[in-house]
């Protein structure tokens, strides 16, 4: 085997390994955590982002960015994701219309997703649904 061929094979394997590791890191799930809750607001953290759901102002914000007003929210959606490695994860989002939603976060614990959605529902007065299953970003039949 020539030196060039060896270098080429090494480079190819290195790049494959690098992309596999990057995919693993980027697709990791950051758990949704309830930071605080009182009668007027709920603060959630996911991926180093705090989301504040304020009952008095009827808004959902992250920092100073307004994500949604309560009257824009149609329902709270819990989506199950079937991952290639055989594990499941669940995302919680606010559905604003057929084409628009606000992602709250993702978790590997279905109970945590349900509790977060229920808490959001209590503050916003919106119902939550768990009707969709996704695999690799594509809808699949249940």
VOTIKOL-995122 format. One record per atom (N, C-alpha, C): residue in three letters; residue number from 1; atom name; x, y, z. Coordinates in steps of 0.001 Angstrom, whole numbers. Example, Ala and Ser with C-alpha at 12.3 -4.5 7.8 and 13.67 -1.06 7.14 Angstrom:
2
<ALA,1,N,<13190,-5690,7800>>
<ALA,1,CA,<12300,-4500,7800>>
<ALA,1,C,<13200,-3300,7800>>
<SER,2,N,<12850,-2250,7080>>
<SER,2,CA,<13670,-1060,7140>>
<SER,2,C,<12900,30,7870>>
***
This chain:
142
<UNK,1,N,<845,-1163,0>>
<UNK,1,CA,<0,0,0>>
<UNK,1,C,<898,1237,0>>
<UNK,2,N,<559,2172,-820>>
<UNK,2,CA,<1378,3373,-927>>
<UNK,2,C,<1109,4320,240>>
<UNK,3,N,<2003,5229,449>>
<UNK,3,CA,<1866,6228,1510>>
<UNK,3,C,<631,7085,1267>>
<UNK,4,N,<412,7476,4>>
<UNK,4,CA,<-769,8297,-315>>
<UNK,4,C,<-2068,7557,-23>>
<UNK,5,N,<-2090,6279,-335>>
<UNK,5,CA,<-3273,5471,-78>>
<UNK,5,C,<-3532,5356,1429>>
<UNK,6,N,<-2485,5182,2193>>
<UNK,6,CA,<-2613,5093,3654>>
<UNK,6,C,<-3128,6406,4233>>
<UNK,7,N,<-2582,7501,3766>>
<UNK,7,CA,<-3027,8818,4230>>
<UNK,7,C,<-4490,9044,3850>>
<UNK,8,N,<-4855,8659,2661>>
<UNK,8,CA,<-6237,8815,2198>>
<UNK,8,C,<-7192,7995,3064>>
<UNK,9,N,<-6837,6748,3348>>
<UNK,9,CA,<-7690,5896,4189>>
<UNK,9,C,<-7809,6455,5604>>
<UNK,10,N,<-6683,6895,6158>>
<UNK,10,CA,<-6695,7475,7491>>
<UNK,10,C,<-7593,8713,7519>>
<UNK,11,N,<-7443,9584,6531>>
<UNK,11,CA,<-8243,10816,6468>>
<UNK,11,C,<-9731,10497,6378>>
<UNK,12,N,<-10082,9546,5554>>
<UNK,12,CA,<-11483,9153,5375>>
<UNK,12,C,<-12073,8639,6694>>
<UNK,13,N,<-11341,7760,7369>>
<UNK,13,CA,<-11819,7211,8636>>
<UNK,13,C,<-11901,8291,9721>>
<UNK,14,N,<-10926,9181,9725>>
<UNK,14,CA,<-10926,10261,10701>>
<UNK,14,C,<-12144,11158,10506>>
<UNK,15,N,<-12441,11515,9280>>
<UNK,15,CA,<-13586,12383,8986>>
<UNK,15,C,<-14898,11685,9343>>
<UNK,16,N,<-15014,10393,9026>>
<UNK,16,CA,<-16223,9636,9407>>
<UNK,16,C,<-16408,9644,10916>>
<UNK,17,N,<-15328,9402,11645>>
<UNK,17,CA,<-15400,9390,13110>>
<UNK,17,C,<-15760,10770,13651>>
<UNK,18,N,<-15176,11783,13066>>
<UNK,18,CA,<-15445,13150,13497>>
<UNK,18,C,<-16919,13503,13305>>
<UNK,19,N,<-17475,13179,12143>>
<UNK,19,CA,<-18884,13477,11878>>
<UNK,19,C,<-19806,12645,12766>>
<UNK,20,N,<-19452,11398,13030>>
<UNK,20,CA,<-20267,10559,13910>>
<UNK,20,C,<-20293,11140,15319>>
<UNK,21,N,<-19147,11588,15806>>
<UNK,21,CA,<-19074,12189,17137>>
<UNK,21,C,<-19843,13512,17172>>
<UNK,22,N,<-19695,14324,16136>>
<UNK,22,CA,<-20422,15600,16076>>
<UNK,22,C,<-21924,15357,16071>>
<UNK,23,N,<-22381,14375,15332>>
<UNK,23,CA,<-23809,14047,15285>>
<UNK,23,C,<-24295,13611,16664>>
<UNK,24,N,<-23501,12822,17344>>
<UNK,24,CA,<-23863,12359,18680>>
<UNK,24,C,<-23985,13524,19655>>
<UNK,25,N,<-23029,14431,19621>>
<UNK,25,CA,<-23047,15582,20522>>
<UNK,25,C,<-24198,16519,20188>>
<UNK,26,N,<-24389,16817,18923>>
<UNK,26,CA,<-25419,17767,18514>>
<UNK,26,C,<-26830,17226,18718>>
<UNK,27,N,<-26991,15912,18665>>
<UNK,27,CA,<-28321,15350,18825>>
<UNK,27,C,<-28624,14968,20265>>
<UNK,28,N,<-27700,15260,21180>>
<UNK,28,CA,<-27948,14931,22579>>
<UNK,28,C,<-29101,15785,23105>>
<UNK,29,N,<-29788,15258,24068>>
<UNK,29,CA,<-30977,15898,24597>>
<UNK,29,C,<-30616,16675,25855>>
<UNK,30,N,<-30993,17945,25892>>
<UNK,30,CA,<-30837,18770,27087>>
<UNK,30,C,<-32165,18732,27820>>
<UNK,31,N,<-32162,18223,29015>>
<UNK,31,CA,<-33395,18037,29763>>
<UNK,31,C,<-34084,19373,30065>>
<UNK,32,N,<-35412,19340,30051>>
<UNK,32,CA,<-36202,20510,30463>>
<UNK,32,C,<-36240,20497,31988>>
<UNK,33,N,<-35908,21619,32577>>
<UNK,33,CA,<-35905,21720,34032>>
<UNK,33,C,<-36806,22871,34466>>
<UNK,34,N,<-37650,22610,35475>>
<UNK,34,CA,<-38458,23681,36044>>
<UNK,34,C,<-37593,24408,37063>>
<UNK,35,N,<-37227,25652,36751>>
<UNK,35,CA,<-36341,26435,37611>>
<UNK,35,C,<-37121,27035,38771>>
<UNK,36,N,<-38269,27610,38473>>
<UNK,36,CA,<-39118,28183,39526>>
<UNK,36,C,<-40559,28231,39054>>
<UNK,37,N,<-41446,28254,40039>>
<UNK,37,CA,<-42871,28331,39727>>
<UNK,37,C,<-43581,28993,40902>>
<UNK,38,N,<-44444,29936,40584>>
<UNK,38,CA,<-45329,30522,41586>>
<UNK,38,C,<-46665,30805,40915>>
<UNK,39,N,<-47530,31517,41591>>
<UNK,39,CA,<-48878,31762,41058>>
<UNK,39,C,<-48869,32595,39786>>
<UNK,40,N,<-47818,33407,39565>>
<UNK,40,CA,<-47822,34307,38417>>
<UNK,40,C,<-46938,33873,37257>>
<UNK,41,N,<-45953,32993,37506>>
<UNK,41,CA,<-45095,32599,36386>>
<UNK,41,C,<-44409,31264,36614>>
<UNK,42,N,<-43994,30678,35496>>
<UNK,42,CA,<-43241,29441,35467>>
<UNK,42,C,<-41969,29707,34677>>
<UNK,43,N,<-40821,29305,35223>>
<UNK,43,CA,<-39549,29479,34535>>
<UNK,43,C,<-38981,28100,34246>>
<UNK,44,N,<-38743,27836,32947>>
<UNK,44,CA,<-38191,26563,32495>>
<UNK,44,C,<-36816,26793,31897>>
<UNK,45,N,<-35930,25805,32043>>
<UNK,45,CA,<-34611,25902,31427>>
<UNK,45,C,<-34360,24662,30583>>
<UNK,46,N,<-33862,24895,29384>>
<UNK,46,CA,<-33455,23830,28480>>
<UNK,46,C,<-32407,24404,27541>>
<UNK,47,N,<-31323,23689,27364>>
<UNK,47,CA,<-30229,24144,26484>>
<UNK,47,C,<-29714,25521,26878>>
<UNK,48,N,<-29521,25751,28161>>
<UNK,48,CA,<-29016,27035,28666>>
<UNK,48,C,<-29897,28215,28293>>
<UNK,49,N,<-31169,27965,28065>>
<UNK,49,CA,<-32121,29021,27727>>
<UNK,49,C,<-33265,28981,28737>>
<UNK,50,N,<-33533,30105,29365>>
<UNK,50,CA,<-34669,30209,30271>>
<UNK,50,C,<-35888,30689,29499>>
<UNK,51,N,<-36989,30008,29676>>
<UNK,51,CA,<-38262,30406,29092>>
<UNK,51,C,<-39182,30784,30239>>
<UNK,52,N,<-39719,31996,30189>>
<UNK,52,CA,<-40587,32497,31249>>
<UNK,52,C,<-42014,32556,30723>>
<UNK,53,N,<-42907,31844,31405>>
<UNK,53,CA,<-44327,31845,31055>>
<UNK,53,C,<-45016,32662,32148>>
<UNK,54,N,<-45449,33866,31786>>
<UNK,54,CA,<-45951,34836,32753>>
<UNK,54,C,<-47469,34944,32659>>
<UNK,55,N,<-48143,34529,33725>>
<UNK,55,CA,<-49610,34528,33743>>
<UNK,55,C,<-50177,35950,33771>>
<UNK,56,N,<-49547,36841,34524>>
<UNK,56,CA,<-50050,38214,34641>>
<UNK,56,C,<-49977,38956,33309>>
<UNK,57,N,<-48851,38820,32596>>
<UNK,57,CA,<-48686,39499,31305>>
<UNK,57,C,<-49193,38653,30135>>
<UNK,58,N,<-49523,37383,30411>>
<UNK,58,CA,<-50033,36435,29410>>
<UNK,58,C,<-49056,36303,28233>>
<UNK,59,N,<-47765,36126,28579>>
<UNK,59,CA,<-46718,36033,27564>>
<UNK,59,C,<-45775,34860,27843>>
<UNK,60,N,<-45100,34441,26772>>
<UNK,60,CA,<-44022,33463,26854>>
<UNK,60,C,<-42795,34157,26286>>
<UNK,61,N,<-41744,34272,27111>>
<UNK,61,CA,<-40540,34996,26700>>
<UNK,61,C,<-39298,34185,27020>>
<UNK,62,N,<-38245,34471,26266>>
<UNK,62,CA,<-36907,34035,26623>>
<UNK,62,C,<-36054,35299,26614>>
<UNK,63,N,<-35518,35641,27771>>
<UNK,63,CA,<-34824,36922,27883>>
<UNK,63,C,<-35815,38046,27605>>
<UNK,64,N,<-35459,38924,26678>>
<UNK,64,CA,<-36367,40013,26300>>
<UNK,64,C,<-37180,39680,25044>>
<UNK,65,N,<-36939,38515,24470>>
<UNK,65,CA,<-37632,38130,23224>>
<UNK,65,C,<-39008,37527,23520>>
<UNK,66,N,<-40035,38136,22960>>
<UNK,66,CA,<-41392,37618,23074>>
<UNK,66,C,<-41552,36447,22110>>
<UNK,67,N,<-41849,35268,22642>>
<UNK,67,CA,<-42043,34088,21807>>
<UNK,67,C,<-43506,33918,21412>>
<UNK,68,N,<-44406,34212,22354>>
<UNK,68,CA,<-45841,34068,22066>>
<UNK,68,C,<-46664,34755,23144>>
<UNK,69,N,<-47854,35174,22741>>
<UNK,69,CA,<-48865,35638,23694>>
<UNK,69,C,<-49835,34478,23887>>
<UNK,70,N,<-50435,34398,25050>>
<UNK,70,CA,<-51324,33283,25357>>
<UNK,70,C,<-52432,33109,24314>>
<UNK,71,N,<-52982,34221,23810>>
<UNK,71,CA,<-54082,34108,22845>>
<UNK,71,C,<-53616,33560,21490>>
<UNK,72,N,<-52304,33520,21236>>
<UNK,72,CA,<-51773,32948,19996>>
<UNK,72,C,<-51582,31436,20091>>
<UNK,73,N,<-51530,30908,21319>>
<UNK,73,CA,<-51255,29486,21521>>
<UNK,73,C,<-52525,28684,21274>>
<UNK,74,N,<-52449,27724,20338>>
<UNK,74,CA,<-53597,26850,20045>>
<UNK,74,C,<-53630,25683,21026>>
<UNK,75,N,<-52474,25032,21233>>
<UNK,75,CA,<-52360,23922,22178>>
<UNK,75,C,<-50886,23678,22482>>
<UNK,76,N,<-50642,22867,23495>>
<UNK,76,CA,<-49293,22465,23879>>
<UNK,76,C,<-49081,21064,23315>>
<UNK,77,N,<-47980,20875,22633>>
<UNK,77,CA,<-47726,19615,21934>>
<UNK,77,C,<-46561,18860,22565>>
<UNK,78,N,<-46793,17588,22880>>
<UNK,78,CA,<-45716,16697,23305>>
<UNK,78,C,<-45488,15730,22152>>
<UNK,79,N,<-44286,15748,21590>>
<UNK,79,CA,<-43961,14889,20456>>
<UNK,79,C,<-42928,13852,20875>>
<UNK,80,N,<-43215,12603,20592>>
<UNK,80,CA,<-42267,11516,20861>>
<UNK,80,C,<-41350,11378,19656>>
<UNK,81,N,<-40045,11317,19921>>
<UNK,81,CA,<-39048,11142,18871>>
<UNK,81,C,<-38405,9777,19032>>
<UNK,82,N,<-38440,8989,17977>>
<UNK,82,CA,<-37818,7672,17981>>
<UNK,82,C,<-36415,7822,17428>>
<UNK,83,N,<-35415,7682,18279>>
<UNK,83,CA,<-34030,7911,17886>>
<UNK,83,C,<-33409,6659,17285>>
<UNK,84,N,<-32422,6862,16427>>
<UNK,84,CA,<-31748,5757,15752>>
<UNK,84,C,<-31108,4773,16726>>
<UNK,85,N,<-30689,5237,17893>>
<UNK,85,CA,<-30015,4370,18854>>
<UNK,85,C,<-30987,3552,19701>>
<UNK,86,N,<-32281,3654,19420>>
<UNK,86,CA,<-33282,2873,20131>>
<UNK,86,C,<-33894,3577,21331>>
<UNK,87,N,<-33349,4719,21718>>
<UNK,87,CA,<-33918,5456,22849>>
<UNK,87,C,<-34968,6437,22333>>
<UNK,88,N,<-35858,6816,23219>>
<UNK,88,CA,<-36895,7782,22871>>
<UNK,88,C,<-36606,9099,23566>>
<UNK,89,N,<-37117,10178,22992>>
<UNK,89,CA,<-37102,11475,23652>>
<UNK,89,C,<-38412,12167,23318>>
<UNK,90,N,<-38745,13169,24105>>
<UNK,90,CA,<-39996,13893,23937>>
<UNK,90,C,<-39708,15382,23919>>
<UNK,91,N,<-40330,16086,22985>>
<UNK,91,CA,<-40198,17537,22945>>
<UNK,91,C,<-41529,18160,23340>>
<UNK,92,N,<-41428,19317,23971>>
<UNK,92,CA,<-42606,20083,24369>>
<UNK,92,C,<-42560,21386,23591>>
<UNK,93,N,<-43650,21693,22901>>
<UNK,93,CA,<-43706,22934,22130>>
<UNK,93,C,<-45099,23542,22216>>
<UNK,94,N,<-45168,24810,21876>>
<UNK,94,CA,<-46437,25527,21845>>
<UNK,94,C,<-46844,25667,20385>>
<UNK,95,N,<-47974,25123,20032>>
<UNK,95,CA,<-48452,25218,18656>>
<UNK,95,C,<-49216,26526,18487>>
<UNK,96,N,<-48718,27354,17553>>
<UNK,96,CA,<-49353,28649,17301>>
<UNK,96,C,<-50273,28598,16095>>
<UNK,97,N,<-49930,27767,15123>>
<UNK,97,CA,<-50748,27559,13930>>
<UNK,97,C,<-50258,26262,13289>>
<UNK,98,N,<-50813,25914,12148>>
<UNK,98,CA,<-50369,24690,11465>>
<UNK,98,C,<-48901,24769,11061>>
<UNK,99,N,<-48398,25974,10851>>
<UNK,99,CA,<-47036,26129,10342>>
<UNK,99,C,<-46084,26791,11327>>
<UNK,100,N,<-46533,27071,12531>>
<UNK,100,CA,<-45697,27807,13468>>
<UNK,100,C,<-45810,27223,14872>>
<UNK,101,N,<-44656,27017,15502>>
<UNK,101,CA,<-44634,26552,16879>>
<UNK,101,C,<-43411,27120,17592>>
<UNK,102,N,<-43467,27094,18908>>
<UNK,102,CA,<-42357,27553,19747>>
<UNK,102,C,<-41864,26345,20523>>
<UNK,103,N,<-40601,25987,20313>>
<UNK,103,CA,<-40026,24854,21026>>
<UNK,103,C,<-39659,25280,22446>>
<UNK,104,N,<-40159,24539,23421>>
<UNK,104,CA,<-39831,24806,24822>>
<UNK,104,C,<-38593,24008,25228>>
<UNK,105,N,<-38521,22755,24795>>
<UNK,105,CA,<-37365,21929,25126>>
<UNK,105,C,<-37632,20467,24855>>
<UNK,106,N,<-36645,19652,25202>>
<UNK,106,CA,<-36703,18226,24918>>
<UNK,106,C,<-36203,17459,26136>>
<UNK,107,N,<-36725,16255,26345>>
<UNK,107,CA,<-36354,15440,27492>>
<UNK,107,C,<-36371,13960,27117>>
<UNK,108,N,<-35632,13166,27873>>
<UNK,108,CA,<-35644,11718,27666>>
<UNK,108,C,<-36663,11046,28584>>
<UNK,109,N,<-37363,11830,29369>>
<UNK,109,CA,<-38306,11310,30357>>
<UNK,109,C,<-39732,11725,29984>>
<UNK,110,N,<-40549,10750,29622>>
<UNK,110,CA,<-41921,11067,29216>>
<UNK,110,C,<-42735,11689,30344>>
<UNK,111,N,<-42471,11277,31576>>
<UNK,111,CA,<-43177,11860,32714>>
<UNK,111,C,<-42815,13332,32872>>
<UNK,112,N,<-41537,13653,32728>>
<UNK,112,CA,<-41104,15049,32808>>
<UNK,112,C,<-41782,15884,31727>>
<UNK,113,N,<-41856,15372,30505>>
<UNK,113,CA,<-42526,16096,29418>>
<UNK,113,C,<-43993,16347,29758>>
<UNK,114,N,<-44655,15347,30317>>
<UNK,114,CA,<-46065,15497,30685>>
<UNK,114,C,<-46256,16509,31799>>
<UNK,115,N,<-45369,16487,32791>>
<UNK,115,CA,<-45469,17425,33909>>
<UNK,115,C,<-45241,18856,33424>>
<UNK,116,N,<-44217,19045,32585>>
<UNK,116,CA,<-43937,20387,32048>>
<UNK,116,C,<-45135,20884,31236>>
<UNK,117,N,<-45677,20030,30364>>
<UNK,117,CA,<-46830,20425,29547>>
<UNK,117,C,<-48042,20742,30425>>
<UNK,118,N,<-48256,19951,31473>>
<UNK,118,CA,<-49383,20198,32378>>
<UNK,118,C,<-49219,21525,33114>>
<UNK,119,N,<-48001,21828,33550>>
<UNK,119,CA,<-47747,23100,34244>>
<UNK,119,C,<-47975,24282,33294>>
<UNK,120,N,<-47491,24140,32054>>
<UNK,120,CA,<-47727,25198,31062>>
<UNK,120,C,<-49224,25356,30824>>
<UNK,121,N,<-49926,24236,30706>>
<UNK,121,CA,<-51367,24261,30496>>
<UNK,121,C,<-52123,24914,31636>>
<UNK,122,N,<-51675,24672,32866>>
<UNK,122,CA,<-52311,25287,34032>>
<UNK,122,C,<-52187,26805,33983>>
<UNK,123,N,<-51025,27296,33605>>
<UNK,123,CA,<-50810,28751,33560>>
<UNK,123,C,<-51490,29390,32354>>
<UNK,124,N,<-51397,28744,31182>>
<UNK,124,CA,<-51933,29352,29955>>
<UNK,124,C,<-53411,29059,29733>>
<UNK,125,N,<-53928,28012,30383>>
<UNK,125,CA,<-55310,27603,30140>>
<UNK,125,C,<-55471,26808,28856>>
<UNK,126,N,<-54363,26341,28280>>
<UNK,126,CA,<-54412,25588,27019>>
<UNK,126,C,<-54286,24088,27285>>
<UNK,127,N,<-54878,23289,26411>>
<UNK,127,CA,<-54795,21831,26505>>
<UNK,127,C,<-53505,21351,25858>>
<UNK,128,N,<-53089,20132,26228>>
<UNK,128,CA,<-51936,19565,25538>>
<UNK,128,C,<-52314,18262,24864>>
<UNK,129,N,<-51612,17966,23780>>
<UNK,129,CA,<-51857,16756,23002>>
<UNK,129,C,<-50545,15980,22855>>
<UNK,130,N,<-50693,14677,22633>>
<UNK,130,CA,<-49527,13810,22428>>
<UNK,130,C,<-49777,12919,21215>>
<UNK,131,N,<-50111,13530,20113>>
<UNK,131,CA,<-50617,12759,18976>>
<UNK,131,C,<-49603,12408,17904>>
<UNK,132,N,<-48417,12991,17907>>
<UNK,132,CA,<-47493,12761,16803>>
<UNK,132,C,<-46282,11958,17233>>
<UNK,133,N,<-45817,11106,16351>>
<UNK,133,CA,<-44577,10367,16546>>
<UNK,133,C,<-43662,10716,15384>>
<UNK,134,N,<-42394,10929,15665>>
<UNK,134,CA,<-41447,11268,14603>>
<UNK,134,C,<-40233,10365,14691>>
<UNK,135,N,<-39690,10052,13535>>
<UNK,135,CA,<-38421,9339,13472>>
<UNK,135,C,<-37524,10090,12513>>
<UNK,136,N,<-36377,10490,12984>>
<UNK,136,CA,<-35407,11219,12160>>
<UNK,136,C,<-36031,12444,11501>>
<UNK,137,N,<-36967,13112,12179>>
<UNK,137,CA,<-37569,14323,11656>>
<UNK,137,C,<-38716,14088,10688>>
<UNK,138,N,<-39058,12833,10402>>
<UNK,138,CA,<-40157,12540,9475>>
<UNK,138,C,<-41293,11875,10250>>
<UNK,139,N,<-42511,12282,9973>>
<UNK,139,CA,<-43654,11685,10641>>
<UNK,139,C,<-43796,10224,10224>>
<UNK,140,N,<-44171,9378,11180>>
<UNK,140,CA,<-44421,7974,10870>>
<UNK,140,C,<-45816,7619,11352>>
<UNK,141,N,<-46375,6561,10833>>
<UNK,141,CA,<-47702,6131,11243>>
<UNK,141,C,<-47647,5493,12624>>
<UNK,142,N,<-48677,5705,13398>>
<UNK,142,CA,<-48732,5111,14746>>
<UNK,142,C,<-49301,3721,14678>>
***
